Amino acid sequence: MGVAFGLLRLSPGAFWAMTPREFNATLEALGLSGGSSPGRDGLARMMRMFPDKVEKANGG
């Protein structure tokens, strides 16, 4: 939202009316795209690196 309101100077109505695909196309046109989504292996790696639950060392 910072990019939408600060850099692109979109109104809240214009921002919320955009689809994610439209917003991404706007970012790509400005060279601000974050790249592609991670694949299955990349997602599995991130899930190992940043688990939702952290188990205690003593097994409990």
CHARMM internal coordinates of N, CA and C (Angstrom, degrees):
IC EDIT
DIST 1 N 1 CA 1.4338
DIST 1 CA 1 C 1.5268
ANGL 1 N 1 CA 1 C 109.61
DIST 1 C 2 N 1.3298
ANGL 1 CA 1 C 2 N 116.55
DIHE 1 N 1 CA 1 C 2 N -29.80
DIST 2 N 2 CA 1.4557
ANGL 1 C 2 N 2 CA 118.88
DIHE 1 CA 1 C 2 N 2 CA 177.87
DIST 2 CA 2 C 1.5201
ANGL 2 N 2 CA 2 C 111.84
DIHE 1 C 2 N 2 CA 2 C -60.29
DIST 2 C 3 N 1.3354
ANGL 2 CA 2 C 3 N 116.47
DIHE 2 N 2 CA 2 C 3 N -41.46
DIST 3 N 3 CA 1.4685
ANGL 2 C 3 N 3 CA 120.88
DIHE 2 CA 2 C 3 N 3 CA 177.84
DIST 3 CA 3 C 1.5226
ANGL 3 N 3 CA 3 C 109.77
DIHE 2 C 3 N 3 CA 3 C -66.52
DIST 3 C 4 N 1.3301
ANGL 3 CA 3 C 4 N 116.15
DIHE 3 N 3 CA 3 C 4 N -42.93
DIST 4 N 4 CA 1.4671
ANGL 3 C 4 N 4 CA 120.22
DIHE 3 CA 3 C 4 N 4 CA -177.28
DIST 4 CA 4 C 1.5211
ANGL 4 N 4 CA 4 C 111.54
DIHE 3 C 4 N 4 CA 4 C -62.57
DIST 4 C 5 N 1.3199
ANGL 4 CA 4 C 5 N 116.34
DIHE 4 N 4 CA 4 C 5 N -47.46
DIST 5 N 5 CA 1.4605
ANGL 4 C 5 N 5 CA 119.15
DIHE 4 CA 4 C 5 N 5 CA -175.72
DIST 5 CA 5 C 1.5273
ANGL 5 N 5 CA 5 C 112.54
DIHE 4 C 5 N 5 CA 5 C -85.43
DIST 5 C 6 N 1.3286
ANGL 5 CA 5 C 6 N 117.01
DIHE 5 N 5 CA 5 C 6 N -39.18
DIST 6 N 6 CA 1.4568
ANGL 5 C 6 N 6 CA 120.32
DIHE 5 CA 5 C 6 N 6 CA -176.22
DIST 6 CA 6 C 1.5152
ANGL 6 N 6 CA 6 C 113.93
DIHE 5 C 6 N 6 CA 6 C -81.06
DIST 6 C 7 N 1.3284
ANGL 6 CA 6 C 7 N 116.62
DIHE 6 N 6 CA 6 C 7 N -55.10
DIST 7 N 7 CA 1.4591
ANGL 6 C 7 N 7 CA 120.72
DIHE 6 CA 6 C 7 N 7 CA -175.21
DIST 7 CA 7 C 1.5311
ANGL 7 N 7 CA 7 C 112.25
DIHE 6 C 7 N 7 CA 7 C -82.09
DIST 7 C 8 N 1.3231
ANGL 7 CA 7 C 8 N 115.66
DIHE 7 N 7 CA 7 C 8 N -48.73
DIST 8 N 8 CA 1.4656
ANGL 7 C 8 N 8 CA 119.69
DIHE 7 CA 7 C 8 N 8 CA -177.63
DIST 8 CA 8 C 1.5206
ANGL 8 N 8 CA 8 C 112.91
DIHE 7 C 8 N 8 CA 8 C -82.65
DIST 8 C 9 N 1.3356
ANGL 8 CA 8 C 9 N 116.49
DIHE 8 N 8 CA 8 C 9 N -17.02
DIST 9 N 9 CA 1.4578
ANGL 8 C 9 N 9 CA 122.89
DIHE 8 CA 8 C 9 N 9 CA -179.71
DIST 9 CA 9 C 1.5237
ANGL 9 N 9 CA 9 C 112.97
DIHE 8 C 9 N 9 CA 9 C 55.63
DIST 9 C 10 N 1.3385
ANGL 9 CA 9 C 10 N 114.78
DIHE 9 N 9 CA 9 C 10 N 40.65
DIST 10 N 10 CA 1.4588
ANGL 9 C 10 N 10 CA 119.91
DIHE 9 CA 9 C 10 N 10 CA 176.59
DIST 10 CA 10 C 1.5248
ANGL 10 N 10 CA 10 C 109.18
DIHE 9 C 10 N 10 CA 10 C -77.37
DIST 10 C 11 N 1.2956
ANGL 10 CA 10 C 11 N 116.23
DIHE 10 N 10 CA 10 C 11 N 148.62
DIST 11 N 11 CA 1.4573
ANGL 10 C 11 N 11 CA 119.86
DIHE 10 CA 10 C 11 N 11 CA 172.49
DIST 11 CA 11 C 1.5310
ANGL 11 N 11 CA 11 C 107.46
DIHE 10 C 11 N 11 CA 11 C -75.66
DIST 11 C 12 N 1.3317
ANGL 11 CA 11 C 12 N 118.02
DIHE 11 N 11 CA 11 C 12 N 157.16
DIST 12 N 12 CA 1.4664
ANGL 11 C 12 N 12 CA 118.55
DIHE 11 CA 11 C 12 N 12 CA 176.91
DIST 12 CA 12 C 1.5288
ANGL 12 N 12 CA 12 C 112.25
DIHE 11 C 12 N 12 CA 12 C -55.59
DIST 12 C 13 N 1.3256
ANGL 12 CA 12 C 13 N 117.20
DIHE 12 N 12 CA 12 C 13 N -40.18
DIST 13 N 13 CA 1.4586
ANGL 12 C 13 N 13 CA 120.27
DIHE 12 CA 12 C 13 N 13 CA 179.33
DIST 13 CA 13 C 1.5162
ANGL 13 N 13 CA 13 C 112.45
DIHE 12 C 13 N 13 CA 13 C -62.12
DIST 13 C 14 N 1.3318
ANGL 13 CA 13 C 14 N 116.14
DIHE 13 N 13 CA 13 C 14 N -42.52
DIST 14 N 14 CA 1.4686
ANGL 13 C 14 N 14 CA 120.09
DIHE 13 CA 13 C 14 N 14 CA 179.71
DIST 14 CA 14 C 1.5280
ANGL 14 N 14 CA 14 C 110.66
DIHE 13 C 14 N 14 CA 14 C -66.99
DIST 14 C 15 N 1.3237
ANGL 14 CA 14 C 15 N 116.46
DIHE 14 N 14 CA 14 C 15 N -40.53
DIST 15 N 15 CA 1.4671
ANGL 14 C 15 N 15 CA 119.98
DIHE 14 CA 14 C 15 N 15 CA 179.44
DIST 15 CA 15 C 1.5256
ANGL 15 N 15 CA 15 C 111.20
DIHE 14 C 15 N 15 CA 15 C -62.68
DIST 15 C 16 N 1.3302
ANGL 15 CA 15 C 16 N 117.16
DIHE 15 N 15 CA 15 C 16 N -50.33
DIST 16 N 16 CA 1.4585
ANGL 15 C 16 N 16 CA 120.12
DIHE 15 CA 15 C 16 N 16 CA -176.58
DIST 16 CA 16 C 1.5204
ANGL 16 N 16 CA 16 C 112.64
DIHE 15 C 16 N 16 CA 16 C -71.36
DIST 16 C 17 N 1.3296
ANGL 16 CA 16 C 17 N 118.20
DIHE 16 N 16 CA 16 C 17 N -17.87
DIST 17 N 17 CA 1.4667
ANGL 16 C 17 N 17 CA 120.89
DIHE 16 CA 16 C 17 N 17 CA 177.08
DIST 17 CA 17 C 1.5291
ANGL 17 N 17 CA 17 C 112.12
DIHE 16 C 17 N 17 CA 17 C -81.64
DIST 17 C 18 N 1.3437
ANGL 17 CA 17 C 18 N 117.11
DIHE 17 N 17 CA 17 C 18 N -17.37
DIST 18 N 18 CA 1.4645
ANGL 17 C 18 N 18 CA 121.09
DIHE 17 CA 17 C 18 N 18 CA -179.34
DIST 18 CA 18 C 1.5182
ANGL 18 N 18 CA 18 C 110.90
DIHE 17 C 18 N 18 CA 18 C -74.99
DIST 18 C 19 N 1.3215
ANGL 18 CA 18 C 19 N 115.30
DIHE 18 N 18 CA 18 C 19 N 145.67
DIST 19 N 19 CA 1.4572
ANGL 18 C 19 N 19 CA 119.47
DIHE 18 CA 18 C 19 N 19 CA 171.42
DIST 19 CA 19 C 1.5288
ANGL 19 N 19 CA 19 C 107.48
DIHE 18 C 19 N 19 CA 19 C -83.91
DIST 19 C 20 N 1.3209
ANGL 19 CA 19 C 20 N 117.69
DIHE 19 N 19 CA 19 C 20 N 159.12
DIST 20 N 20 CA 1.4654
ANGL 19 C 20 N 20 CA 119.05
DIHE 19 CA 19 C 20 N 20 CA 175.60
DIST 20 CA 20 C 1.5293
ANGL 20 N 20 CA 20 C 112.34
DIHE 19 C 20 N 20 CA 20 C -56.14
DIST 20 C 21 N 1.3204
ANGL 20 CA 20 C 21 N 116.76
DIHE 20 N 20 CA 20 C 21 N -35.59
DIST 21 N 21 CA 1.4655
ANGL 20 C 21 N 21 CA 120.56
DIHE 20 CA 20 C 21 N 21 CA 179.18
DIST 21 CA 21 C 1.5354
ANGL 21 N 21 CA 21 C 110.61
DIHE 20 C 21 N 21 CA 21 C -65.51
DIST 21 C 22 N 1.3201
ANGL 21 CA 21 C 22 N 117.37
DIHE 21 N 21 CA 21 C 22 N -41.01
DIST 22 N 22 CA 1.4738
ANGL 21 C 22 N 22 CA 120.70
DIHE 21 CA 21 C 22 N 22 CA 178.22
DIST 22 CA 22 C 1.5265
ANGL 22 N 22 CA 22 C 110.74
DIHE 21 C 22 N 22 CA 22 C -65.67
DIST 22 C 23 N 1.3295
ANGL 22 CA 22 C 23 N 116.50
DIHE 22 N 22 CA 22 C 23 N -43.32
DIST 23 N 23 CA 1.4574
ANGL 22 C 23 N 23 CA 120.01
DIHE 22 CA 22 C 23 N 23 CA 179.99
DIST 23 CA 23 C 1.5250
ANGL 23 N 23 CA 23 C 110.60
DIHE 22 C 23 N 23 CA 23 C -63.68
DIST 23 C 24 N 1.3321
ANGL 23 CA 23 C 24 N 117.29
DIHE 23 N 23 CA 23 C 24 N -42.23
DIST 24 N 24 CA 1.4579
ANGL 23 C 24 N 24 CA 120.78
DIHE 23 CA 23 C 24 N 24 CA 178.08
DIST 24 CA 24 C 1.5223
ANGL 24 N 24 CA 24 C 111.33
DIHE 23 C 24 N 24 CA 24 C -63.94
DIST 24 C 25 N 1.3299
ANGL 24 CA 24 C 25 N 117.49
DIHE 24 N 24 CA 24 C 25 N -39.28
DIST 25 N 25 CA 1.4646
ANGL 24 C 25 N 25 CA 120.68
DIHE 24 CA 24 C 25 N 25 CA 178.11
DIST 25 CA 25 C 1.5237
ANGL 25 N 25 CA 25 C 110.63
DIHE 24 C 25 N 25 CA 25 C -62.95
DIST 25 C 26 N 1.3238
ANGL 25 CA 25 C 26 N 116.72
DIHE 25 N 25 CA 25 C 26 N -37.49
DIST 26 N 26 CA 1.4611
ANGL 25 C 26 N 26 CA 120.91
DIHE 25 CA 25 C 26 N 26 CA 177.13
DIST 26 CA 26 C 1.5249
ANGL 26 N 26 CA 26 C 110.27
DIHE 25 C 26 N 26 CA 26 C -64.09
DIST 26 C 27 N 1.3256
ANGL 26 CA 26 C 27 N 116.39
DIHE 26 N 26 CA 26 C 27 N -44.81
DIST 27 N 27 CA 1.4629
ANGL 26 C 27 N 27 CA 120.01
DIHE 26 CA 26 C 27 N 27 CA 179.02
DIST 27 CA 27 C 1.5245
ANGL 27 N 27 CA 27 C 111.52
DIHE 26 C 27 N 27 CA 27 C -63.60
DIST 27 C 28 N 1.3296
ANGL 27 CA 27 C 28 N 116.87
DIHE 27 N 27 CA 27 C 28 N -41.41
DIST 28 N 28 CA 1.4605
ANGL 27 C 28 N 28 CA 120.60
DIHE 27 CA 27 C 28 N 28 CA 178.52
DIST 28 CA 28 C 1.5176
ANGL 28 N 28 CA 28 C 111.40
DIHE 27 C 28 N 28 CA 28 C -62.97
DIST 28 C 29 N 1.3342
ANGL 28 CA 28 C 29 N 117.19
DIHE 28 N 28 CA 28 C 29 N -39.96
DIST 29 N 29 CA 1.4657
ANGL 28 C 29 N 29 CA 121.15
DIHE 28 CA 28 C 29 N 29 CA 179.96
DIST 29 CA 29 C 1.5305
ANGL 29 N 29 CA 29 C 111.05
DIHE 28 C 29 N 29 CA 29 C -62.78
DIST 29 C 30 N 1.3301
ANGL 29 CA 29 C 30 N 116.99
DIHE 29 N 29 CA 29 C 30 N -30.00
DIST 30 N 30 CA 1.4602
ANGL 29 C 30 N 30 CA 121.58
DIHE 29 CA 29 C 30 N 30 CA 179.34
DIST 30 CA 30 C 1.5193
ANGL 30 N 30 CA 30 C 112.56
DIHE 29 C 30 N 30 CA 30 C -92.92
DIST 30 C 31 N 1.3328
ANGL 30 CA 30 C 31 N 117.39
DIHE 30 N 30 CA 30 C 31 N 2.07
DIST 31 N 31 CA 1.4563
ANGL 30 C 31 N 31 CA 121.16
DIHE 30 CA 30 C 31 N 31 CA -178.99
DIST 31 CA 31 C 1.5175
ANGL 31 N 31 CA 31 C 112.93
DIHE 30 C 31 N 31 CA 31 C 73.85
DIST 31 C 32 N 1.3345
ANGL 31 CA 31 C 32 N 117.54
DIHE 31 N 31 CA 31 C 32 N 24.60
DIST 32 N 32 CA 1.4589
ANGL 31 C 32 N 32 CA 121.72
DIHE 31 CA 31 C 32 N 32 CA -177.46
DIST 32 CA 32 C 1.5181
ANGL 32 N 32 CA 32 C 112.95
DIHE 31 C 32 N 32 CA 32 C -108.90
DIST 32 C 33 N 1.3081
ANGL 32 CA 32 C 33 N 117.28
DIHE 32 N 32 CA 32 C 33 N 12.54
DIST 33 N 33 CA 1.4536
ANGL 32 C 33 N 33 CA 120.58
DIHE 32 CA 32 C 33 N 33 CA -177.41
DIST 33 CA 33 C 1.5125
ANGL 33 N 33 CA 33 C 110.40
DIHE 32 C 33 N 33 CA 33 C -66.15
DIST 33 C 34 N 1.3150
ANGL 33 CA 33 C 34 N 116.04
DIHE 33 N 33 CA 33 C 34 N 141.49
DIST 34 N 34 CA 1.4502
ANGL 33 C 34 N 34 CA 121.27
DIHE 33 CA 33 C 34 N 34 CA 179.58
DIST 34 CA 34 C 1.5104
ANGL 34 N 34 CA 34 C 113.57
DIHE 33 C 34 N 34 CA 34 C -81.74
DIST 34 C 35 N 1.2958
ANGL 34 CA 34 C 35 N 118.72
DIHE 34 N 34 CA 34 C 35 N 3.12
DIST 35 N 35 CA 1.4494
ANGL 34 C 35 N 35 CA 121.67
DIHE 34 CA 34 C 35 N 35 CA -178.48
DIST 35 CA 35 C 1.5158
ANGL 35 N 35 CA 35 C 111.44
DIHE 34 C 35 N 35 CA 35 C 94.64
DIST 35 C 36 N 1.3029
ANGL 35 CA 35 C 36 N 114.73
DIHE 35 N 35 CA 35 C 36 N -167.92
DIST 36 N 36 CA 1.4568
ANGL 35 C 36 N 36 CA 119.35
DIHE 35 CA 35 C 36 N 36 CA -176.96
DIST 36 CA 36 C 1.5235
ANGL 36 N 36 CA 36 C 110.84
DIHE 35 C 36 N 36 CA 36 C -86.91
DIST 36 C 37 N 1.3005
ANGL 36 CA 36 C 37 N 115.08
DIHE 36 N 36 CA 36 C 37 N 165.05
DIST 37 N 37 CA 1.4605
ANGL 36 C 37 N 37 CA 121.16
DIHE 36 CA 36 C 37 N 37 CA 177.02
DIST 37 CA 37 C 1.5182
ANGL 37 N 37 CA 37 C 109.58
DIHE 36 C 37 N 37 CA 37 C -72.08
DIST 37 C 38 N 1.3318
ANGL 37 CA 37 C 38 N 116.98
DIHE 37 N 37 CA 37 C 38 N 152.64
DIST 38 N 38 CA 1.4664
ANGL 37 C 38 N 38 CA 118.37
DIHE 37 CA 37 C 38 N 38 CA 178.58
DIST 38 CA 38 C 1.5213
ANGL 38 N 38 CA 38 C 111.09
DIHE 37 C 38 N 38 CA 38 C -67.93
DIST 38 C 39 N 1.3160
ANGL 38 CA 38 C 39 N 115.99
DIHE 38 N 38 CA 38 C 39 N 148.02
DIST 39 N 39 CA 1.4573
ANGL 38 C 39 N 39 CA 121.00
DIHE 38 CA 38 C 39 N 39 CA 175.50
DIST 39 CA 39 C 1.5225
ANGL 39 N 39 CA 39 C 110.02
DIHE 38 C 39 N 39 CA 39 C -79.78
DIST 39 C 40 N 1.3093
ANGL 39 CA 39 C 40 N 115.90
DIHE 39 N 39 CA 39 C 40 N -174.36
DIST 40 N 40 CA 1.4622
ANGL 39 C 40 N 40 CA 121.64
DIHE 39 CA 39 C 40 N 40 CA -178.04
DIST 40 CA 40 C 1.5328
ANGL 40 N 40 CA 40 C 111.41
DIHE 39 C 40 N 40 CA 40 C -58.94
DIST 40 C 41 N 1.3302
ANGL 40 CA 40 C 41 N 117.53
DIHE 40 N 40 CA 40 C 41 N -44.98
DIST 41 N 41 CA 1.4680
ANGL 40 C 41 N 41 CA 120.82
DIHE 40 CA 40 C 41 N 41 CA -179.51
DIST 41 CA 41 C 1.5243
ANGL 41 N 41 CA 41 C 111.47
DIHE 40 C 41 N 41 CA 41 C -65.99
DIST 41 C 42 N 1.3137
ANGL 41 CA 41 C 42 N 116.88
DIHE 41 N 41 CA 41 C 42 N -42.14
DIST 42 N 42 CA 1.4572
ANGL 41 C 42 N 42 CA 120.45
DIHE 41 CA 41 C 42 N 42 CA 178.77
DIST 42 CA 42 C 1.5162
ANGL 42 N 42 CA 42 C 112.19
DIHE 41 C 42 N 42 CA 42 C -64.38
DIST 42 C 43 N 1.3227
ANGL 42 CA 42 C 43 N 116.50
DIHE 42 N 42 CA 42 C 43 N -39.34
DIST 43 N 43 CA 1.4632
ANGL 42 C 43 N 43 CA 120.73
DIHE 42 CA 42 C 43 N 43 CA 177.97
DIST 43 CA 43 C 1.5280
ANGL 43 N 43 CA 43 C 110.59
DIHE 42 C 43 N 43 CA 43 C -66.11
DIST 43 C 44 N 1.3271
ANGL 43 CA 43 C 44 N 117.37
DIHE 43 N 43 CA 43 C 44 N -43.06
DIST 44 N 44 CA 1.4723
ANGL 43 C 44 N 44 CA 120.87
DIHE 43 CA 43 C 44 N 44 CA 178.50
DIST 44 CA 44 C 1.5333
ANGL 44 N 44 CA 44 C 110.44
DIHE 43 C 44 N 44 CA 44 C -61.75
DIST 44 C 45 N 1.3218
ANGL 44 CA 44 C 45 N 116.94
DIHE 44 N 44 CA 44 C 45 N -41.04
DIST 45 N 45 CA 1.4658
ANGL 44 C 45 N 45 CA 121.31
DIHE 44 CA 44 C 45 N 45 CA 178.19
DIST 45 CA 45 C 1.5285
ANGL 45 N 45 CA 45 C 110.68
DIHE 44 C 45 N 45 CA 45 C -62.07
DIST 45 C 46 N 1.3216
ANGL 45 CA 45 C 46 N 117.71
DIHE 45 N 45 CA 45 C 46 N -44.78
DIST 46 N 46 CA 1.4667
ANGL 45 C 46 N 46 CA 120.63
DIHE 45 CA 45 C 46 N 46 CA 179.21
DIST 46 CA 46 C 1.5263
ANGL 46 N 46 CA 46 C 111.48
DIHE 45 C 46 N 46 CA 46 C -65.26
DIST 46 C 47 N 1.3380
ANGL 46 CA 46 C 47 N 116.37
DIHE 46 N 46 CA 46 C 47 N -36.06
DIST 47 N 47 CA 1.4573
ANGL 46 C 47 N 47 CA 119.70
DIHE 46 CA 46 C 47 N 47 CA 178.90
DIST 47 CA 47 C 1.5288
ANGL 47 N 47 CA 47 C 111.17
DIHE 46 C 47 N 47 CA 47 C -66.39
DIST 47 C 48 N 1.3336
ANGL 47 CA 47 C 48 N 116.63
DIHE 47 N 47 CA 47 C 48 N -34.60
DIST 48 N 48 CA 1.4698
ANGL 47 C 48 N 48 CA 119.34
DIHE 47 CA 47 C 48 N 48 CA 175.34
DIST 48 CA 48 C 1.5239
ANGL 48 N 48 CA 48 C 111.02
DIHE 47 C 48 N 48 CA 48 C -70.68
DIST 48 C 49 N 1.3222
ANGL 48 CA 48 C 49 N 116.78
DIHE 48 N 48 CA 48 C 49 N -39.27
DIST 49 N 49 CA 1.4623
ANGL 48 C 49 N 49 CA 121.18
DIHE 48 CA 48 C 49 N 49 CA -178.25
DIST 49 CA 49 C 1.5228
ANGL 49 N 49 CA 49 C 112.41
DIHE 48 C 49 N 49 CA 49 C -71.34
DIST 49 C 50 N 1.3167
ANGL 49 CA 49 C 50 N 117.01
DIHE 49 N 49 CA 49 C 50 N -34.05
DIST 50 N 50 CA 1.4628
ANGL 49 C 50 N 50 CA 122.13
DIHE 49 CA 49 C 50 N 50 CA -175.45
DIST 50 CA 50 C 1.5266
ANGL 50 N 50 CA 50 C 110.77
DIHE 49 C 50 N 50 CA 50 C -130.26
DIST 50 C 51 N 1.3322
ANGL 50 CA 50 C 51 N 117.08
DIHE 50 N 50 CA 50 C 51 N 69.66
DIST 51 N 51 CA 1.4698
ANGL 50 C 51 N 51 CA 119.51
DIHE 50 CA 50 C 51 N 51 CA -177.91
DIST 51 CA 51 C 1.5248
ANGL 51 N 51 CA 51 C 111.69
DIHE 50 C 51 N 51 CA 51 C -67.96
DIST 51 C 52 N 1.3350
ANGL 51 CA 51 C 52 N 115.30
DIHE 51 N 51 CA 51 C 52 N 153.29
DIST 52 N 52 CA 1.4594
ANGL 51 C 52 N 52 CA 120.09
DIHE 51 CA 51 C 52 N 52 CA 177.30
DIST 52 CA 52 C 1.5209
ANGL 52 N 52 CA 52 C 111.27
DIHE 51 C 52 N 52 CA 52 C -67.85
DIST 52 C 53 N 1.3247
ANGL 52 CA 52 C 53 N 116.25
DIHE 52 N 52 CA 52 C 53 N -37.47
DIST 53 N 53 CA 1.4655
ANGL 52 C 53 N 53 CA 121.43
DIHE 52 CA 52 C 53 N 53 CA 179.44
DIST 53 CA 53 C 1.5278
ANGL 53 N 53 CA 53 C 108.46
DIHE 52 C 53 N 53 CA 53 C -116.90
DIST 53 C 54 N 1.3027
ANGL 53 CA 53 C 54 N 114.88
DIHE 53 N 53 CA 53 C 54 N 140.48
DIST 54 N 54 CA 1.4618
ANGL 53 C 54 N 54 CA 119.95
DIHE 53 CA 53 C 54 N 54 CA 175.96
DIST 54 CA 54 C 1.5251
ANGL 54 N 54 CA 54 C 106.87
DIHE 53 C 54 N 54 CA 54 C -108.77
DIST 54 C 55 N 1.3371
ANGL 54 CA 54 C 55 N 116.31
DIHE 54 N 54 CA 54 C 55 N 118.14
DIST 55 N 55 CA 1.4521
ANGL 54 C 55 N 55 CA 120.20
DIHE 54 CA 54 C 55 N 55 CA -178.96
DIST 55 CA 55 C 1.5244
ANGL 55 N 55 CA 55 C 109.85
DIHE 54 C 55 N 55 CA 55 C -80.70
DIST 55 C 56 N 1.3179
ANGL 55 CA 55 C 56 N 115.13
DIHE 55 N 55 CA 55 C 56 N 144.96
DIST 56 N 56 CA 1.4578
ANGL 55 C 56 N 56 CA 120.13
DIHE 55 CA 55 C 56 N 56 CA 178.77
DIST 56 CA 56 C 1.5281
ANGL 56 N 56 CA 56 C 109.86
DIHE 55 C 56 N 56 CA 56 C -74.04
DIST 56 C 57 N 1.3273
ANGL 56 CA 56 C 57 N 116.52
DIHE 56 N 56 CA 56 C 57 N 150.75
DIST 57 N 57 CA 1.4561
ANGL 56 C 57 N 57 CA 122.18
DIHE 56 CA 56 C 57 N 57 CA -177.23
DIST 57 CA 57 C 1.5280
ANGL 57 N 57 CA 57 C 112.21
DIHE 56 C 57 N 57 CA 57 C -63.38
DIST 57 C 58 N 1.3260
ANGL 57 CA 57 C 58 N 118.73
DIHE 57 N 57 CA 57 C 58 N -27.24
DIST 58 N 58 CA 1.4625
ANGL 57 C 58 N 58 CA 121.56
DIHE 57 CA 57 C 58 N 58 CA -177.51
DIST 58 CA 58 C 1.5131
ANGL 58 N 58 CA 58 C 112.81
DIHE 57 C 58 N 58 CA 58 C -90.14
DIST 58 C 59 N 1.3208
ANGL 58 CA 58 C 59 N 117.20
DIHE 58 N 58 CA 58 C 59 N 13.22
DIST 59 N 59 CA 1.4550
ANGL 58 C 59 N 59 CA 121.04
DIHE 58 CA 58 C 59 N 59 CA 176.28
DIST 59 CA 59 C 1.5113
ANGL 59 N 59 CA 59 C 114.63
DIHE 58 C 59 N 59 CA 59 C 78.56
DIST 59 C 60 N 1.3275
ANGL 59 CA 59 C 60 N 118.60
DIHE 59 N 59 CA 59 C 60 N 18.32
DIST 60 N 60 CA 1.4499
ANGL 59 C 60 N 60 CA 117.32
DIHE 59 CA 59 C 60 N 60 CA -179.35
DIST 60 CA 60 C 1.4045
ANGL 60 N 60 CA 60 C 112.63
DIHE 59 C 60 N 60 CA 60 C -143.79
END
COOR INIT
IC SEED 1 N 1 CA 1 C
IC BUILD
